[in-house]
Amino acid sequence: MPLIGLGQTDTTEYYWDEDSVMMIKCVGDCENGFGERSAEVPNSCTTSQYTGFFKNGKFDGEGSYYIATAAGGCKYVGEWKNGKRHGEGVYTSDNGTVKKGLWENGEFIGKE
């Protein structure tokens, strides 16, 4: 899903996703470099934030991703490839369950 305006650097403007109602904010280089991208679904208690490296507008390299909802939140800190968890990382669910180890193409494959 393409994002309007994504790729500009050091922007604090909000962008609307073309397919859904979501506000996206980028600080830094969220296309090919280091930046921080946050997203919010208006009129809900759902927000997310990624801080780390980007390649072609996707999470790629070291980074941390947090999602907060009214019911709790979860986070992943580790390596990314092409927008998916890939490499070593730690995922903590909203109920406190921790998965630490290797990830491949977004799936947990086992302990280090």
ROMAR-492616 format. One record per residue (C-alpha): x, y, z. Coordinates in steps of 0.2 Angstrom, whole numbers, plus 5000, padded with zeros to 4 digits. Example, Ala and Ser with C-alpha at 12.3 -4.5 7.8 and 13.67 -1.06 7.14 Angstrom:
@x:5062; y:4978; z:5039
@x:5068; y:4995; z:5036
% end
This chain:
@x:5000; y:5000; z:5000
@x:5009; y:5016; z:4994
@x:5010; y:5030; z:5006
@x:5007; y:5048; z:5000
@x:5023; y:5059; z:5002
@x:5034; y:5045; z:5009
@x:5052; y:5047; z:5005
@x:5053; y:5065; z:5010
@x:5066; y:5068; z:5024
@x:5064; y:5077; z:5040
@x:5045; y:5079; z:5038
@x:5034; y:5081; z:5052
@x:5018; y:5082; z:5041
@x:5005; y:5069; z:5042
@x:5001; y:5058; z:5028
@x:4985; y:5048; z:5024
@x:4987; y:5030; z:5018
@x:4978; y:5028; z:5002
@x:4969; y:5012; z:5007
@x:4964; y:5016; z:5025
@x:4962; y:5030; z:5037
@x:4979; y:5031; z:5046
@x:4990; y:5046; z:5049
@x:5009; y:5043; z:5046
@x:5023; y:5054; z:5053
@x:5041; y:5053; z:5048
@x:5056; y:5061; z:5055
@x:5073; y:5058; z:5047
@x:5075; y:5047; z:5031
@x:5061; y:5035; z:5030
@x:5065; y:5030; z:5013
@x:5084; y:5025; z:5012
@x:5092; y:5029; z:5029
@x:5088; y:5031; z:5047
@x:5072; y:5038; z:5053
@x:5057; y:5037; z:5065
@x:5040; y:5033; z:5058
@x:5024; y:5033; z:5068
@x:5007; y:5029; z:5064
@x:4990; y:5033; z:5072
@x:4972; y:5027; z:5068
@x:4961; y:5042; z:5071
@x:4947; y:5039; z:5084
@x:4955; y:5023; z:5091
@x:4968; y:5019; z:5104
@x:4980; y:5011; z:5091
@x:4997; y:5019; z:5088
@x:5013; y:5012; z:5082
@x:5031; y:5018; z:5081
@x:5047; y:5011; z:5072
@x:5064; y:5019; z:5075
@x:5078; y:5012; z:5064
@x:5084; y:5009; z:5046
@x:5074; y:5010; z:5030
@x:5077; y:5003; z:5013
@x:5066; y:5007; z:4999
@x:5053; y:5014; z:5012
@x:5053; y:4997; z:5021
@x:5060; y:4993; z:5038
@x:5077; y:4985; z:5034
@x:5092; y:4983; z:5046
@x:5092; y:4986; z:5065
@x:5076; y:4994; z:5072
@x:5063; y:4994; z:5085
@x:5044; y:4993; z:5083
@x:5031; y:4996; z:5096
@x:5012; y:4995; z:5094
@x:5000; y:5002; z:5108
@x:4982; y:4998; z:5109
@x:4969; y:5001; z:5122
@x:4971; y:4983; z:5128
@x:4990; y:4984; z:5129
@x:5005; y:4983; z:5118
@x:5019; y:4973; z:5110
@x:5036; y:4977; z:5104
@x:5050; y:4969; z:5093
@x:5068; y:4975; z:5094
@x:5080; y:4967; z:5082
@x:5084; y:4965; z:5063
@x:5072; y:4968; z:5049
@x:5073; y:4964; z:5030
@x:5061; y:4970; z:5017
@x:5048; y:4976; z:5030
@x:5048; y:4959; z:5040
@x:5057; y:4953; z:5055
@x:5072; y:4944; z:5049
@x:5088; y:4939; z:5059
@x:5090; y:4940; z:5078
@x:5077; y:4949; z:5088
@x:5066; y:4949; z:5103
@x:5047; y:4950; z:5102
@x:5037; y:4954; z:5118
@x:5018; y:4952; z:5117
@x:5005; y:4962; z:5126
@x:5003; y:4948; z:5139
@x:5022; y:4947; z:5143
@x:5026; y:4932; z:5132
@x:5044; y:4934; z:5125
@x:5051; y:4926; z:5109
@x:5070; y:4929; z:5108
@x:5080; y:4921; z:5094
@x:5080; y:4920; z:5075
@x:5067; y:4926; z:5063
@x:5065; y:4923; z:5045
@x:5053; y:4932; z:5033
@x:5042; y:4938; z:5048
@x:5041; y:4921; z:5056
@x:5049; y:4915; z:5073
@x:5061; y:4900; z:5069
@x:5069; y:4897; z:5085
@x:5081; y:4902; z:5099
@x:5098; y:4908; z:5095
% end
